[in-house]
Every structure is written in structure tokens, then in C-alpha cells.
Amino acid sequence: MKKIIKKIKKQGYFEDDLGLEKSEINELENQLNSKIPDFFKEYLKNFGFNENVFWAIFNEEDEFVEQNELIQELGHTNFIAIGDEYAENLIVANIETQQLYLLEDDLLIDLKTTFEQMLHEAISTFDLPDFDALQNIETAFKVLLEHKTEITTALIDSLNALINEAEQNDDSLFSIIISAVPNNDYVVYGGSFNDFKSVIDTENIDYDHLWSINSAKYQQPINLNQTPSKAMDLLLLDILKDLKNEGYFEQQIENFSISIQSGDVNFFTEDTYDEALTKKNNLETKIKRFWESSYDRTRLLIEVL
């Protein structure tokens, strides 16, 4: 916490005397009739309930109390509500591990980060981006644009083969994911809609696995003759957006998901070029954009059914 405060002070975002006194934290615990974990006590001692750089955390004491009373009533006694997703789904932390979850439809969705990691992520936004690296990617992207026509043709050939394979199995696709593979090629993966329908009837669905290349029934190589790179990922995204706008995917199921695995993030056709270029695998990305969520993508498809 000291390192976090030091960096916030350096950027001029820290205000003294906003934190809660020990007696005020004790009063909160009395209201909740439960102990506040030490890691959140430390946060409250320094920041209290105030507008600050940590956008995901409650800035009103009454709301903090109300939502924590709610999750206790729901039986989530091993969690503390720390904030919300634009006043919708709650962000809760395991009181023992600090692991963060999104509480949506009474389901705990693992955000794959901890409370402390979230704080560090938030202040990392103060760091200037690596402009040289971004410029190199943009330069490479412009060079690849000269090959857009032949790359588009190769991608369409692979997509056609993927869709035809599913049709031959009396099946259809609910998603496509493009990903680079170890031999420096790209592969397009297709999720089986028949498999999807069978999985959602089971208990304890692994939503992340459902939307991963590891569970995709169909796959086709893409004959690109190009080395995988972020610039290439951006060009493939650009082509997929063109195909979507031109109606290529209209025959697929409603809420069909189209994405590209690029490093530790996923590019979606909903992303703009600039968003994809600077995209990070952080909490803000995960909960501000519903199509990033495996659970939300599943829910939208179930609505179609």
C-alpha cells in the first residue's frame, strides 16, 4: 500500500485526511455485524469512501453497507463487496485470498485478479505508453495493408471450409476464434453449436473453456504466409469487421462471437483499431465490456435459444 500511495502522491492524486479513523472502521463492522478484512481496512484507512483513481470501489459509505448486507443475505459470507460495475453487478473480494469476483445473476465469476493487483493496475494507467513500440506496430500494419486483398481471400477460404464442415455434420457455429499456433501459422477455430447446447444443460459450466480454442470442435489453417504479430492480428481484425459489415456472417446464429487471440488479450469485432492497439488484460477491460465476458456471451446465446 505504501508504494501505491507514493505513486499516487507523485501524480498529484492523493489527498491527506480522507481516510477513516479506527473508530469509524469499528463502527462499520458493528453495522455489518462482521469483520472487515485487514486488506480492505488498510484501504479505508488511507482512502475512505471518496472519489479517487480506484473507479471500481464504492465512494459512498451507505452503499458499501447496503451491498454488504445484501451479499450476507445471499449467503456469500466469505466475501466483502468492494464496488460495483456501474451500479449493476457487484465486485466482491474473498476475505481470505483477496481474489476478486463479479457477482452476476447470483453467480460468482472469477476476475482472475486480486484486490492488491487491481490497485496496482489502476495506478499503472499513469505510466506513459511505449510510443516507440506502438509506432513500430502501426508501421508494420501499414505495410501489411498492401497485402490485404490476398489475406482476405485466404481467410474467406478457411472460413468457408470451416462453415461447410459444420454443415456436413448437421451443425452450425456459435463462435470463431483466430489464433496463432506454435509453427508460426494462423488457425481459425469454430465452436460447435450442437456442443454448446449440450454443455449449457449441465451443471457447473466452465464458461471460459466453452469459449476457448481448446473446446472448439472445428479448425482450419489459414494460408497467409505471414509471421504472426500484433500488426497481423490488427489486420485480421480489420478484415473480419469488413466481412461482418458486408453481411458475410448473417447466416450464422444471432449473437455470433468473432474474436482473435492476440497475446494475453482478445480482439473482438466490437473493438476499434485504437482500442485493440492499446488493449490490456486488466480489470477495466474485463468488466466494462460485456462481450469480453464468457458468461455474458453464453447468456446472450441462451436468450436466442
N, C-alpha and C positions, 0 to 999 in steps of 0.2 A: 504493500500500500504506500510505503514511503517513496518508492521510485515513481509510482503513478502520480502522487501529489507533486513531487518535484518537477515532473514533466509538465503537468497542468499549470503549475505556477510559472514556469518558464514561458509558456504560451499565453499567460495572462488570463486564464480561465478559472483560476482558483480564488475563492473568496473566503477570508477568515471568518470565524464565528458563525458559520452556517450550520455546523454540526450539532447533534443533540447531546445534552448532558447525560451523565449516567442515570440520574433520577428520571429523566424523560424516557430513556430506553426501558427502565424498570417499569414505568407506568404503562408503556406499550405492551410489555409482557403481561402485566396484570389484566389489561383489556382483552388480550388474546387468550389469557389463561394457558399460555405455553411459552417456552423459552425461545428466544431469537438466537439462531446460531452465531457463533463468535465472528465468522467472516462477514456477516451482514451487520452485526453490531459495530464492527470496525468501520464499515462503510458509513453507517448512520452517524457515528461519532465524528467523522470528517466532513460529510456532505449533507446529512439530514435529508429532508424532503424539499429539495429546491431544484429549480431549472438548472441543468448543468450539461456537461458534454455526454453524459450517460443517458441517451434518449430513451432507452428501454426500461428505465427504472422509475417507479412511482415518484411523482413530485408532490403528492398530496397525502397527508397522514391519514385522513378519513378513508380514502380509497384503499390504502395499504391495509388498514384494519378490516374494512368491509370484505375485501377479497380474500384475506387470510381466514376470516371467519367462514367464508364460503367453502374454501378448499378443505377446511377441517370437517365441515358438514358433509362434504362429498367423500370423506374417508381417506383423503391424502395426508395422513398425519405425519408422514416423514418428509414433508415438503413445506417450503415457505414461498409464498407469492412475492415476487420482487418487482414485477412490472406487467405491462400488457402490450399487445400488438395493436396499437392504435385503438385502444379501448375495446378490443374484441377478445381474442384468445389470450389467456394468461400465460406469462412466463414464470415458471416456478423452478426452484433450486432444491435439490436433495440436501437436507440439512447436514448430512454426514460427509458427502463427497463433493458438494458444490456443483455437481453436474446439472446442467440446465435442460429443461424440457418445455415444450409448448403444450399447454392443456387445451385441447380442441375436441369438442364433442365428447367430453369426459374421457378422452384418450390421451395418454402421456406420450408425446413424440420427442424422441431424443434429439436435441440440437447439436450433439457431439462437440460440446464445449463446456467449460466450467465458468463459474461466476468470475473468478480472477482472470481467466483468459479473455472473457468478454470485456472487462475493464481495459486490459492491455490493447485489445483490438480497437476499442473506441479511441484511445489516445494515439494509436498509430496513424489515425487519419490526419494528424498534424504533420506527419512526415511528408516531405515533398516526393512526388513520384520520380522514378528513374527516367527522366526525359530522354536520355540517350537510348535506352532500351526501347522505349515507346517509338521513338523516331526510326530506329532500325526495323521494327516490326512494320511500321507504316510504309517504309521504303520497299521492303520485301513484298508487301501486299500489292503495291502499285506495279511491281514487276510481274507478279503472278496474274494480275488483271489482264495482261496481254494474252494469257492462255485460257481465259475464262470460257470461251466457246467450246474448246475441246474438253476441258474439265467438266463442263455442264453435260456434254454428250456422254462422257464416261460415267458420270453419276446417274444420269437417267437410265442408261443401260443396266446398271446394277439395281436401281430401284425397280425397274420393270421386271427384272428376273426375280427379285425378292417378292414382289406382289403376286407374280404368276405362280411362284412356288406355293405360296399360302393358298391361293385359289384352287390349285390342284389337290390340296388336302382338305377341300371344303372348309377353308378357314379364311380369316382376314387379319389384318394387322391393327394393333391398337397404339403402336409406337414404332418409331425408327430412331436409332442411335448410331451416329457415325463416330468411329474411334480408330486411332492409330494402333497398330499391333507391333510386336517386337521386331518383325523383319522389315520395318520401315515402309509398310504399306498401310492403306486405309481399308476398313471393312465397314459395311453398313449392316446393322443388326435390326431384325424385326421381331417385335413381341407378338406372340400368338394370341388372338382374341379368344380362341377356344380355351387356351390355358388360363387366360385372365379370368374367364367366367367360372372355371373350376376352382381357382385359388380363392376367389372372394367368398366362396361358400364355406371356407374352412375357418377355424379359429386361429387366433394369434398370427395374423398375416404379417409377413416380413415385407413391408411396403418398399423399402429400399432395394431389396433383392428383386422384387417384382418388376422394378423399372431399371434394372441393370442389364448389361450385356451378358452377364452370366446366366440369366434366366431366359434370354431371347432364343426362341426356337429356330429362327431363320437367320441366315447370314450370307452375304455375298461380298467378294472382294471388289474394290473399285480400281480400275486400271488407270491410275493417274500418272504414274512415272514421275512423282514428285515426292521429295523428302518431307515427312510430317513436320510441321512447325506451327506456331501460333498464327502466322500470316496465312498459312494454308487453311487453318481452321476458320479464320475470318472470311476467307474467300468461299469456302464451302457453306458457311452460314449465309453469305450474301446470295449464293445460288439457290439455296433452299428457300429463302424468303421470296426470291423471284418465282420459283416454282409454285409456292403456296399462293402468291398473289395472282398467278396465271391460272389457278384452278387445278393444278396437277393432282392435288390430294383431295379433291372434292368427293371422290367416290369412296374415300375411307370414312371410318366411323367419326361421328361428331366428337369434338374434343380430342382428336388425334394429336399425339405428342411428337414433336420433332426436335431433336437435340444433337449436339456434338460434344463429345468429351474432349476437353482441352486442358491438359494438366490436371489441376485439382478442382476445376470448375466445369460447369456445363453451360454451353451456349444454347439458347432457345431462340426460335424464330421471333419471339416477342422482344428479344433484346435488340437495341440499336447497335450500330457499329461501335460508337464510343463507349457504350455500356460494356460490350463484350471485350473491347480492347483493355479496359482497366478493371475488369471484374475480379473480385477477390472472394475466396471461400470463407466468408465471415458471417456473423450472426445477422447483420443487417441484410445481407443478400438472402439468407435463408428464410427470414420471416416477413420481409416487406413485399415479396413477390410470390404470389400463391403458386405459380407454375413451377417454382423451384422445389416445392414440397411433394414428395412421393405420395403422402397421404391425400393431399388435396387433388392431385391428378387422378388418384384412384376414385375419390369421392365423385368427381365430375363425370367419370366414365360410368360409375354405378347409376348416376342420375339418368344417363342415356338409356341404360338397361331398364 
